[in-house]
Amino acid sequence: MTRFNRSNNLTGWIVFAIALVTYSLTVERTASFWDCGEFIACAFKLQVPHPPGAPFFLLIGRIFSLFAFGDLTNVAYWINMVSVMSSAFTILFLFWTITLLARKLISKTEEELTQGDIVLLLGSGIVGALAYTWSDSFWFSAVEAEVYGMSSFFTAIVIWAVFKWERVEDPAAENRWLIFIAYLVGLSIGVHLLNLVTIPALALVYYFKKYPKPSVFGGILAFIGGLVILGIINSGIIPGLPSIAGKFEIFFVNSLGLPYKSGVIFFIIIFIGALIWGIRYSHKKANVLLNTGLLSLAFVLIGYASYLMVLVRAEYNPPINENNPNDVLSFVSYLKREQYGSRPLLYGPSFVSRPVSQKRGAPMYRKQDGKYAIYDYRPEYEYEPGSSMLLPRMYSTQPGHPQLYQQMTGLAEGQKPNMAHNLSFMFSYQIGHMYWRYFLWNFVGRESDEEGAGNMLPWDVAKKYPAPIANNKAHDNYFMLPFILGLFGLVIVYFRQKRDLLVLGLLFVLTGVALVVYLNSPPTEPRERDYIYVGSFYIFCIWIGFGVIAIADAISKFVQSATARAGVATGICLVVPVIMGVKGWDNHNRDHRYHSVDFAKNLLNSCAPNAILFTGGDNDTFPLWYVQEVEGFRTDVRVCNLSLLGTDWYIDQMKRKTYLSEALPISLDKNNYAFGKNDIVPFYEIPSVKDGINLKEYMGLVKQENKAIQVPLTSGDMTSILPSSVLFLPVNAEAVKKMNIIKSDLLPFVSDSISWTIGKGDLYKSDLIMLDIIATNDWKRPIYFSSTLGGSSYLNLKEYMQLEGYAYRLLPVKVPGASDGYVNADVMYKNLMTKMFWRDLDNPNTYYDNTYLGSPVATARIAFLRLAGQLIADGRKDEAKKAIDKSLATMPDKSIPYDQFSANFIGPLFDLGETKRALEIAETMATRADEVLTWAKDNGTTKRRDSNVYLYIMQIIVQECREAKQEAAAKKYEAMFQKHLAAFNMYGSGAAQ
């Protein structure tokens, strides 16, 4: 081993250790929000997560979970460590890739390398690898149980292996490297498909090595060949092979009358036999290219075989079994992510296009009486002539999206977008806002972690920012140094290795802008998506490493010694990643952050025993899955996600017992809610029942598919309808009173039925199942609705709901005037004061981003506010004061800044005689609002999303001070408010009256 190899290996492992220590110290200790709770729960018990799954990640996660040694509260930490280890190894292979490529820039063999050359190569590797270590987006993914850390590892090792293969001269050895790369690609499929996009660019490396005199035409062909390989893997192997197996299965079962799985087994035998025969044939004929290709295919399939876990575990139907892909036909649908629909890419409709007809697409099968029976066809829509366009960028018709497209492009209502609007949206929003902004976050600077936050440029350091931005832990200015150093590296590789520039440039584009075009983002996302594009940031960090060589060249006239020059250049450039690390530490350190799990426990503890809890999005559900599946917390509560309740497989799961929770009371049969059946139940008023229909009777008619509540569709099929905007449900009042579920002072409000106006809108399948549960349950099990749900999810039943913490309980009691539910102060006080968890919410050193400061904190503050208001109304002022004290102590301004809900505490504090505290909070919030609004006005950013919020805060402060007869304070804050009203022109002149 040469001196360089020894130094290269040792330094690589030192850089790996730095990354490992960084990520180990800042890793999330439990399950963070978004998909992490689901992945941890699925890894711990090898369950089936959302499509297309990540079976290899789950298998590795399961192994790591064993290090918890039975301590269930440590399982999440150890599965998070999968990302920590994967990300640290990514840094290792990035270092080796940079030094491997940098040697080509120096153009010397290993034996010719001087001490100065070695220091320069190692310096470039250290700087580039540490820049990626501490880059914003990669660091975020490295410290939580998401697939992106491991996906980056496979991208890194594949790129390293390809460039390593390029240096191998022995034909036999180089083919082994190709087979190794194929195996890595196969394994990566079981994590995420993102790194497959590197294949076309890496095909150029193969071309440049095999053809020493390359041509432009040859390079294009090589790139196209890479695209073909990508297509074969992405379409031919991943869903293609199971699709073919599915056709065999249908033929063998339906036509030959053989048992289930016989067709799949026959296909596997034939396919593997053909592959083995091909490998043996190519070996006998000494056809090296064919032999290597077939062996590579075999090893891709061996890696891809991790997906067998999905089929095996789905067969056992675990509690989390999304899509239930327990046979080859449903498995194909799972792999293709068909439940999410598709986005047009090269040609298709825009958001104003209207479907004019519907064709039957591919048939859908299910097992029935020993056969595969067609139960529906996938719809294929045809749009009005002339409404489709090339490269459609504006396609979404989801609620609110058409209006956003119009705002972003200046389109009038009903105006059709042309190609200019289309391209404007792509460049300004999809590439500019949803990629370039993220790129600058990583290498220039980031204004804050507020949603939609912009960038910080070097000269912004002299700007005066308001406290909420200046004190934001993600307020990071890198002075553009990483960006400039990367440009230096880009220039030097252009002059010294144009082939490598072409390969790296294509990798940069394919993992960046090309992904933007392929993903075709809608006009708004539920969260920032920067983690998708870390592949392009990875390539840029290679150029940052090359920047060390550029700096060394630049100072060659001033520093004569090669070794000293390399040391000085490395020292200067090390400033860049160090700044990134120092600036980024506080907003990537997730130590002592537990509230995602505490929030889940608080929501579950808001429910009575054996409850049914309706939840909405990912962050309302996945943390609950984690605490139930991993920590075994409150498994008596059945969590029912409304986003999934419109799918037949999920309804099937709700109809069976899980842990301590009995099956949900659903009366409808499988054929009532199968895919395509009752997906939408249109409102179609029938005069005879327009004044109201009995909900139990209505559900019985739906179950019977009674013609009395059906109308024909254009296809000729019949569909159930909602025949009345008013529903009523009979109540056995005496039985309910004996259940002791209603406060004694509310018993007079119990009647023989409940009646409510559900409205004249269509029902979705999830609404229909909710109504079925309510009707069938007959008040036997507590039914709760999470307070985080959107307004339409309550089915207009809020007036029959009782707030008991973070959730509303449905009860047959209607309290006059309680349109937003009524507060059961006794139950809620006990829940909030004795059953809730608030670990480290009062710690100012713990980092809470917008995900935590949004719904979780808002839910808590609103709950305390509602409780305090009810206690004051009931004359229980001592308890009200304790509730407010608890809220302000657990979520103090120093760690969880006051928000618009905090402003509403000022009034109750005045009512409780806490005038000094009320005025202190008012002063803090008004001063902050004044500062932000003044800054926004001075900087021409009056359209900032938070401007409305701060104006609302000032309005509330003025109102509360005026009602409390605090005239001096009211006058002071009124002057502030009116000043900003004039500037922002948001409300009428009497807004604060």
N, C-alpha and C positions, 0 to 999 in steps of 0.2 A: 504494500500500500504506500502510495507516494505521500510526501509531506502535505500536499494540498488536500488529498483525500482524507487524511487524518484530521486536519484542521477543519475541513468542510463538515465532516460527520460530527465532530465534537461541537462546533459552533451551532450547527443545526439543532442539536439536542438541547443546547443552552437556550436558544430562542424558543424551542418547544417548551422548556421549563418556565420561561418568562410568561408565555401565553397561558400555560396550565395554571400557574399561580394566580395570574390576573383573573382568569375566568372562575377559578375555584373560590377566590375571595369575594367575587361579585355575583356568584350564581344565586338564583332564586332558591329559597329554602323550601318552598312548597309549590303548589300548583298555581301558576299565574293565570291570568284571564286568557280569553280566546280559546284556541284548540288544545292548549296544554293539559287542561283537566281531563279532556276526553282521551288524549293520547296516553296519559299516565294511567288512567283507569283501564284502558284497553291493553296496555303493555303489561300491567300487573297481573291481569287475569287472562291475557291473550284473547281479547274480544275483537269485534269487528267495527272499526271506526268509519267515519264518512268516506265515500268514494274519492279516489280509487284506493284508499288505504295505504298503509306503509308497513307491510308485514316484516320486512327485514329490520326496520327501526324498532318495531314492537318486540321482535325476538331478542334483539340486543338489550332493549329496555328491560325485558323480563329478567335477563341474566343479571343486569346491574341492580334490579330491585332486590335480589337475594342478599345484597350487602347490607340491607336494612336489618337483617337477622331478627325478623319478627316484629320490629318496632314499626308499626304501620304509619306512624307520623313521619318516618324517615324515608318512606318509599319514594315520595315525590322528589326529594333531594337527590336520591341516587339515580333516578331516571333522568333528572335534569343533568346529572353528571355525564350521561351519554353525549349530550351536546357539548359539554365542556371538553371531554376527551377528543371527540371528533374534530372540534374546532382547533384544539391545540395541535393535533396531527395535520390539520389543514395548513397551519402556519409552518410546520416542519417541512412539508412538501413544497410549500411556496418558497421557502428559503432555498431549498435544493434546486428548484426550478430556476430561480433567479441566478444562482451561481452557475448553473449549467448553461444558461443562455448568455450570461455575461462573459463566460470564457470564449464564446464565439465572437464577442465584441473585441476582446483583446487579441484574438487570433493567434494563440500560442497553445502548444501541446502541454500536457501536465508537467512533463520533464523540463520544459522551457520556462515555466512560471518562476519569476523571481519572488523574493520576499515581499516587495512592493505590490506585485500583481496579486499575490495571495491575500494581502491585507485589503486591497481594493475590491477583490471579488467577495470576500467575506463581509466587508463593509456594505457593499451593495445589497447582499442578501439580508443582512441584519436590518438595514433601514427599510427596505421594501416589505419584509415580513412583519416587522413591528408596526409599520404604517397600517397594514391590514388588520393586525391584531387589535389595534385601538381605533379602527374605523367605526363610525357610528352604527351603521346597519349590521355589519358582521358581528360586532360585540353584542348587539341586542339579541341576535339569534343564538349566540354561543352560550347563553346563560339560562336557557329555558328548554323544556322538553318539547321542542318543535323539530320538524324534519330538516330544516334548512341548514343547521350545523353539519349534520351527517351528509347531506346532499353536497355541501361545499367540500367536504372531505373527499368524496368520490370525484368531484370535478378536479380537485387539486391533484389527486394521485393519478388520475387518467392523463392529465396534461403533462405531469412530470414523467410518467411512464412512456408517453409518446416521444418526448424529447430525449429521454434516455435510450429508447429504441433507436432513435436516429443516429446515435453514436456507436451502436453495436455493429461490428463488421462481420462477425461469424454468422452465416445464413441460418444455421440451425438455431443458434441462440436468439437471433432477432425474431424468428418465427415464434419461439416460446414467449417472447415479450408481447407479441401481437395477441396470442391466445390469453395471456394474463390480462391484457387490456380488455379483451372481450368479456372475460369473467367479471372484471370490475364493473363494466357497463351493465352486465346482467344483474349483478347485485344492486347497482344503483337504481334499477327499475323498482325494486322493492322499498325504496326510500322516497324518491321523487324523480320526476321525468325531466327536471330542468337541465341536468347536465348532459342530456342527449343532444342538446343544441350545439355542443362543442364539436360534434363529429364532422360536419362539413369542413370546418377550418382545419381540423387535425388531419383530414384526408390530404391536404396540401403538403403537410410534412412528409407523408408517405410518397407523394409525387416527386417532391424535390430530392428525396434521397434516391429513389429508384431511377429517376431521369436527371442525370447531372446537367444536361443542357435543356432546361425547361423552356417552354414557349407560353405565350399568353393563352393560346387555344388549349394547350395541354393543361394549364392551370385551371381554366374554366371547366374543362371536362372533369378534372380531379375534384373540383368543388361540387359539380353536379353529381359525381359519383358518391361524394359524402352525403349529399342530400338524399340520394337514393337509399343509401345504407340507413340513414335516419328514418326515412319513410318505411323501410322494411321492418325496422325494430318497432317504431312507434305505431304503425298501422298493421303491418304484416304479422308481427310476432305477438305483441302485447294483447290486442283484442282479436287479431286475425286467427291465430291458432285455436283459441277457445271457440271462436265463431264457427270454424270448420268442424271442430269437435261437436259443437251443438247441432250442426246439420246431420252429421253421422248419427247422433243420438236420436234425433227426431225420426230419421229413416228407420233405424233399427227397432225403435219402440213402436212407432205408429204403423209402419209398413210391414215389418217382419214379426211384430208381436213379441219381441224379446223384452226382458225386464229393464227397468231403469238402470242407467249407467253402462249398459252393454255397448252402446254406440261409442261412448267416450273411451271405454277400455279398448275397443277394437281400433279406434283412431290412434290412440297412444302407442299401441303395439306396432301398427303399420308405420307410423311416423318414425318412432325410435328405430325400428328395424331398417327402414329406408336410410336413415341417417348413418347408422352403423355400417350398412352395406356401402354407402357412398364414401365413408372414411376409409374403409378397407380397400375399396376399388381404387381410390386416388393414391393410396399408399403403394399398391401393387404396380400401378402404372407410373409411379414416381412423378405424379403431377403435384408439385409442391404448392402451387397457388390454390388449386382446388382442395387439397388436403388441409392447408392452413385455413381456408375459408370455412370448410365444413367443421373443423375442430373449433374454430372461433364461434360458429353458430351453436355448436353443442355446449360450449362454455357460457355463452349468453343465456342459453336455456337453463343451464344448471343454476346460474345466479337468479334467473327469473323464477325458479322453482320455489322461492320463498313464498310466492303467492298461493301455494298449496295450503298454507296455514289458513288463509281466508276461507277456502272451501271446507276444510276440516272443522274449523271452529264454528262456522255458520251452521254446519250440520248439527252441532250440539245446541244451537240456539241459545247463546249466552244472553244475559240481560241487556248488554249493548251489542246489537246485531243489526247495524244499519244496512238497509236494503235486503237483508236476509239472502245473501248470494250463495245458497246451499246447493245449487245445481249449476251446470255449465251455462244454461241459458240466462239465468239471473246474474251469474258471474260476469258474463260479457257486458250486460247492462251496467254492472257495478264498475267494471274497468273503464267503460266509455263515459262514465259520469252522466248518464242520460237523465237522471233526475234534475240536473241543473240546467238542462236545455243547451242550446248551442248559440254561438254568436257568428254572424256573417263575417267572412274574412275578405275575399276577393270580389264577390258580387252578391248583392242581396238588398233587402228592404231597408228603409230608414224609419225614423220614429213616426213619420206621418203616413207611412204606407198602411193601407187597410186590406186585410185579407178578403178576397171575393169568393173563394171556394176552398174546400178542404178535400184532399184525397186520402185514400187509405195508404199508409206507408207499410213498413215492415210489420208482420204479424207478431203478436205477443202471446206466449204460451204459458200455461200453468199445468201442473200435474192434476189429472182427474181420471179416476177409474183405470189406472194402469197405463194411461196414454198421456200425450201432451196435447191439450186442447187449446185452440185459439180462443181467447176471450176478448181480444180487441186488437186494433191496429194503431200503430203510431201515426198521429195526424201529420200530414204534410200540407202546408198552406200555400195557396197561390195568391199572389197580390195583384192589385189592379195594374193594368198595363202602364208602363212608363214610370212606375214608382220605385223600381229598383235601380241601383247605381253601382258603378265600379268602386271598389275599396270603401264600402260603407263604414263610416266611423260613428255615425249617430244612429243607433238602431233601437235603443231600449225604450219600451213603452211602460215600464214600471211607474207606479204613482210618483208624480213629481219630476220624473226625468224629462219628459217633453218640455216642461216649463224651463228647466235648467238649460236644455239645449238652446231654447229660444233666447234666454238671457245671455248665454255665452257667445252666440253668433249673431245676435241682433235680428233674428227672424221674427216676422209677425205671426200672429195666430193663424194656423192653417197654411202658412207659406212653406213650400217644399224646399229643402236644402239643395243647393247645387254643389258642384265639385269644389268651388271656391270656399263655401261654408264648410264643406267636408274636410278639406285640407287645413283650413284655418283651425278647426277644432282639434285635428290630429296634432298639428305643430304647437299650438298654444297650450292646449290642455294635456293631451295624452303624452306628447314628448316633452313639452316644456314643464308642465306642472307635475306630471306623474312619473317623470324620469330625470330630467335635467335638474330639477329642484332637489331631488334625492341625491344626485351625483354631487351637487355643490354642498349639500349637508355634510357629506363625508370628507370633502377635500378643500372646502373653502370656509364654511361656518354655518351655524344654524341659529336662527333667531330665538327659538324657544321650542317647547314640545307641545304647544297649542296645535290643535288640528288645523292643517293648512298653513303652518308656519313657514315663513320664507327663509332666506339665507342672510348671512352676515358677511360683508366684504371688509377688507382690511381697514378702510377709512371709517367704517361704522364704529370702530373702537372709540372714536371721539364723540360719537352721538350720545345724547342723554336719553336713556330709555326710562319709561315709567317703571316703578318698583315691581309690578307683576311680571314684567319681561326681564328687567335687569337682574332680579333675584331668582329667576327661573333656572333650575339646575342645568337645563339643556341650552342655556344661552352661551354658546361656544363660538368663539372667533379664532380660526386657525390662521388668520392673516394671509390666506390664500397660499401659504407655503407648500402644503402637500400638492396642490394643483400645479404650481410653478415648477416644483421639482419633477413632477411627472411629465410635464411638457419638455423639460430638459432631457429627460430620459428618452422621450419619444423622438426628439431631434437626433440624438446620437445614434439610436438604432436605425433611423432613416438613412444616415450617412454610412453606417458600417455594416448593417445586415438587413437589406431591404426585404429579403425573403421572410425573415423572422417578423419584421414589421407587418408584412402582409398577413401572416398567420395570426399574430397577436391582434392586429387590427380587426380581422374578421371575427376572432373570438370576442373581442370587445363589443362589436356591433351585434353579433348573434345573441349574446347574453344581455344586451341592453336594448337598443332601439328596435331590433328585430322582434324581441319579445314584446315590446310595447305594441307594435303593429299586430302581432299575432293575438295578444290577449284582448285588444280592442276594449279598453276600459270604458265603463259607463261614466256619466258626468259626476257621479259622487260614489264614494266607497265608504263602508262602515268604519274603516280605519286606514292608516297610512300603509302603503304597499311597498316600501323601499326594500324590504327583505327579499323580494323577488329578483332584484337586479344585482345582487351581490357578486354574481359571476363577472359582470363588467367591471365592478370595483376591484375585484381580484386582479384582473388584467392590468388595470391602471396602476396598481401597487407594484407590479413587475416593472412598469416604466419608472415609478418612483425609485425603485432600487437602481435602475440604470442611471438615474439622475446623479448618483454618487460618482459614477465614472465621468459623467459630463462635468461635474464640479471639479474633479481631479484634473481633467484636461484644461479647464478654465484657469486653474491656479498654477499650471505647469511652469509658467514664466517666473513665478514668484517663489516657488518651492522646488528646488532642483532635485533633492533626494526623492526617489520613487516611493520609498517606504514612508517617509515623512509626509509626502504629498497624499498618499492613500489614507494615512492616519488623520491628517487635517481635514480632507474631504469627508471622511466618515464622521468625524467629530462634528463638523458643521451640519451635515445632513441629518445626524441623529437628533438634532434639535426638533426636526419636523415630527417624527413619531412621538417624541417625548411630550411635545405640546399637545398632540392629539390625546395621549394617554392621561396627562394631567387634567386637561380641560374636560375630557369625557368621563372621568372616574365617577364623579358624583351623580351623573344622570344615567349611569349604567350599573351602579352598585345596588343590587336588589337584596342585600343582606338586611335582615330585620323587617322584611315586607311580607306580611301574612294576611292582609285583609281580603284577598280574593277568596281564600278558604274561610275566613271568619265571616265574610258576607254570606257565603253559601250556608254556613251553620246558622247564622242569624235568620236567614229566610226560612230554613227548615224548622227552627225553633219558634217561629211565629205560628206554627201550625199545631193543632191538637193531635193527639195520637191517632194513627191509622188514617191520616188525611189524604186527600187527593189535591195535588198542587199543580195548577196550570202555570207554565212559564213560557217565555217567548224566545228570545235570541240565544246566541252562543254563550254570552256571559251570564245569562240568567240560568243556564242549564248545565254547561260543562263543569263548573266548579261543584255543583250539586251532585253530579254523577261521580266526581272524584271523591267527595267526602263519604258518599254512600258505598261506592264500590271498593275503595281502598281503606278508608278509616272505619268503615262500618257504622257511620253516624246516621241516626234517625232513618233506618231502612224501613220503618213502618210507613213512612210518607211516600206515596207514589208520585214521582215527578213526571208530569205529562207535558211534553214540549209541543206547543201549538204549531210551530213551524213544521213538525214532523207528523202531526196528527191528521194531516190530509193524505197520508200514504197508507196503503193497505197493510204493508208489512209491519208498520209501527202500531197500527190499531190491533193487529193480531197479537203483538207483544203485550199491549195494554190489557188484553183479555186473558192473561195468565198470571198466576201468582209469582211474585218475585220477592225473595227474602221474607220480611215480615209483612209485606203488603199483599193483601188479597187481590184477585183480579178486579179490574174496574167494571162497574155495572154498565155494560154496553149490550143493548138488546138487539142491535142490527146484526144481520148475518153477513158472511163474507161476500156474497154476491151483491149486497147493498152498498159495499164500499170498495169493491175491487177497482183496480186502476181504470180510469175512464168512466166509472159509474158514480154519479152524484158528486163529481169533482166541483161543479158549481150547481147550486139549486136556485134557479132564477125566481125572483119575486113576480108573481102573476096573480093579481088579486081576484078571488072568486067572490062575487057579491053576497052569496049566502053566508059566508063566514068572515066578511070584512071587519066585523066588530070584534072578532077574536076567535081563536081556535084552541081547543084543549091540546096542550103539548103532548101528553101521553097518547091521546088518540091520534094525533098527527104523526108521531113516531111509528105508531102501529100501522098507519096507512103507508108510510114510506117503506117499512119492512115488507109489507104485503105487495108493494108495487101497485097499489090500488089506482085504478084509472081515474078515480075522483080527484086526485091531486097530481095528475100527469098531463103533459102537453107534448105534442109531437115536435121533434127537431127537423131541420131541413133534410137530414139524412134519412128520415123516416123512423128513427128510433124514438122511444118515449123517454121523457125525463121527468123526475119529480119536481114539484114547484113549491114555493112558499106561498100559500094562498091568502095569507092575512098578515098585516103589519103588527097585529096585536096577538100576543100569546098569553094563555093563562094556565096555571098548574094547580090542580086541587091539592089541598093540604089537610091531613088528618090532624087538626089543631090539638085535640086532646092527647094524641100520641106524642106530638112534638113537645108539648108542655111537660110531659113525663120524662123526656130525654135530658132535661136540665142543661140544655144548650143555649138557652136564652135568658138574659138578665131579667130578674123579677120585675123591674120597673118597665120592661118592654113587653111583658106578657099580654097586656091589654091590646097591643098592636097585632097580635097573632090572629089571623082570620082563616076562613075555610079555603082560601085560594090566594095565590099571588098572580097579579096580572101586570104586564108591562108591554110597552111599544118597542118592538125589536127593530122597526123601521121598514122602509120599502126597498132596501138594497138586497142584492143577491146574497145567499149564504154560500160559504165555501164548505168543503167536506169537513174541515176541522171544526167549523161552527156547528155543523149537523151532529157530529159525534159529541161535542160538548153538551149540546141540548139533550142528546140521548142519555148521557151520563147523569145530567141534572134530573131528568124525568124518571129514569130508572132507579136512581139512588134512593129517592124517597126520604131524604134527610138522614139516612142511616150512617153514612160516613161524612165527616167534615169535608166540604169542598172549598178550596182556597184559590184565589187568583193573586199572583204576584203583583205587587204595587208598581213594578217596573214595566208592566205590559202597556202596549199602546191602547188608546181609548176604545177602538173598535173591538178589541179582544174581550171586553167585558159584556158584550152583547146587550148593552143598555140596561144591565142589571145592577148597576152601582147602588141604586137607592135601596136595594135589598141586601147590601153588603155591610159587614161590620169590620172595621179596621182593628187588627190585633197585633200589629207590629209592622213587619215588612210585607204583609199579605192581608188581603180582604177575604173574609169568610162569608160565603153565601148562606143566608138564613131567611126563613119565611116571615120576616119582619120588615115593615116599611115605616121608617121614622120620618115624620113630616119635615120637609126642608133639607133632608140629608141626601142631596143629589150626588155628593161625592163620597157616599158611605158615611156611616156614623161610627164614632169611636167608642169601643168598650174600654173605658178607662181602667177598670180593674184588671182585666186580662192584659191589656197593652202595657200598663205600668209594670206588672210582674215580669212580662216578657223582656221589655227593654232594660229594666233595671237589674234583673237577676239571671236572665238566660242568654244574654248576648256576649259576643266576643269582640274585643277592640284592641288586639295586640299591636303595640307600636304606632297606633294612629297619632299619638301625642308626641312622637319622637321627631324633632325637626331635622335630624340627620338621615332619616329614612326617606328614600326617593319614591314619590308618588306621581305617576304621570297622569295624563288626561283620562285614561281608562279608569283609574281609581278615583280621581277627583270628580268624575262625571256621575254616572248612575249610582254607584255604591254609596258615595258620600251624600249625594242628593237624597237617596232613599232614607238614609239614617237621619239626616237633618229634618226632612219632612215628617218622618215618623215622630221624632221628639217634639216638633212644632205642633202637630195635630194633637198629640197627647197633652202637652202643656195647655193648649187652648181649651181642650175639653175639661181638664182638671180645674182650670180657672173658672170656666162656666159652671162647674159643679160646686164651686166654693172651696175646693181642696187646694188652697194656695201653697201650703207647705210642701205637698207632693209635687205641685207644678214647679216650685223653685228647685226641688231636688232633680227633677227631670231636666230642666234647663241647665242646671249646674253640671249634670252628667254629660249632656251634649257638648257644652263648652269645654269641659275638661278632657273628654275623649277625643274631640276634634278641634283643638285650639288653633287660632289663626297662625301661630308660628309654624305649625306643621301642615295643617289643612286650611289654606287661606279661606277667609269668609267669602261666601258666594251669594247669589241672589236670594237663596233660601235663608241665609243667616240674617239678612236684613229684616225678615219677618219675626225674628226673636226680639227686636227692639220694643215692639208694642207690648208683648207679654211681660218683659222686664219692667217697663213702666207700670203696668198693672200690678205687679208684685212689689212695687215700691223700690225696685232696684234702679233708681234714676241714674246714679253715677255710672253704673255698668252699662246701662242702655246708651247713655251719651258717649261713653268711651267707644263702644262698638260703632255707633253712628259716626263719630269723628274719624275713626280708622277707615271705615268703608267709604265715607264721603270724600275724604282726602285722596284715597286711592282712586276712586272713580273720577274725581276731578283731574288727577294727574294723567290717567290713561286717556280720557276724552280730550284733554288739552293737547297731549302728544299726538293723538290721532288727527286732530284738526290741523295742527301745525305741520304735520307730515303728509297731509293730503290723503289720509287713509280712513276717511269717515265711513267707508263701507265695510270696515272690519266687523267680523261676526260678533265680537263682544261689545260693540258700541251700544246695541239695544239693551244688553244686560246691565251695563253700567248706568245707562239712563233710567232703567227700571229701578235699580238700587237707589238712586238719588230720589226718585219719585216716592218710593216707599219710606225712605228716611224722613222726607218732608211731611208726608201724611202722618206718620207715627208721632213725630215731634209736635205737630199741630194738635193732634187728638189728645196728647198728654199735656197740653197747655204749656209746652216748652217753647214759648214764642221767640225767644232770642235765637235758639238753635234752629227753629223752623225758618226764621227770617234769613239766617246765614245760609242754610242749605238751599232754600228757595232761590236765592240770588245765584248760587252755583248752577242749580238745575236750569233756570231760565236762560242763563248764558249759553249753556250747551244745547238747549232746545233750539235756540236760534241758529246755532252753528250746524247742527245735524239735521234740522228740519224733519224731525221724526214724528212728532205728535202735534196735535192742535194746541192752541194757546192755553186751553183750560185743562191740560193733562194732569196737572198736579193739584187741581182744586179739590 
